[in-house]
């Protein structure tokens, strides 16, 4: 496809790896492409990173017509750069677009855009241990009239950010609070789409948890407030009496790509794995009787994040002695090993950039 390129004449100094954190720095360029009903996608361009102007009546500002994705590029020891399961992100973004009545992007076009733009900025991919180049594609409705209706104009953009660990704790166990008042999403809503409204809905409980010293909120279902769903920024898994359990995808949970990778890896290695409804009563009983052996979150940003403490209704439960468990460590080592090219990719998950 034809992608116009305008180079940044004032490139930035790349940050030191030790200062990266998550999402604080951005590369020299961004990708933009426009959509018009009846015309389709047009005017693909790579331009200097900077502020983007939109109309005050833009659909996204008033009605939340917005979706996004998150994936990473990794620098291998030989200096080459590779992506991790990019087609999974492309397909999930299109599913999100369908749910919010935004235009989809043909898979081959989306992959070409990713490969071209990330390849153009690949010098920003850091090489230090535990670092990567975070890729944030996003799309928003951009009609310039008020009124609720299907989107006629949309904008698709990609920005890139060199990152380190998502959590300040790194791979050390985090503390999670189980929320029993606010809800994040319900079946039939937008819970399985990756859209900003889901995250905005989680902010109040997240702030309350942070004030009490917890890193994230673990959500219960939005109807009965009985079944475990997901952590604020990740899917969640538990090892209970030897069985690895993760909540089933019932329409209110984001179908995570790291989640999918964990399940495929564990099943290949012969572990007993269940995707099912997991009630808070069952989890609390396991926390009380000691059969909750490990718990971890999984997502693109943190990859694998061990859970060392769970709090529910004022009670605190230590998980795995507050340490990272054997399976949690194994998942982290294996998946990050594949992502950084340190381990053989027998699944075909990686996508080398030319």
Secondary structure, DSSP 8 states (H G I E B T S, - for coil): ---EE---SS------GGG-TTT----SEEEEEEEETTTEEEEEEEEES------TT-HHHHH--EEE--EEEEE-TTS-EEEESHHHHHHHHHHHHHHTT-----HHHHHHHHHHHHHHTGGGS--STT-EEEEEEEEEE--SS-S----SEEEEEEEEEEE--SSTTTTS-EEEEE-SSS----TTTTTTS--HHHHHHHHHHHHHHHHTT-SEEEEE-TTTS-BEEEETTBEEEEEETTEEEEE---SSS---HHHHHHHHHHHHTT--EEEE--BHHHHHHHHHHT-EEEEEEEETTTEEEEEEEEEETTEEEESGGGS--HHHHHHHHHHHHHHTTSS--SS--EEE--
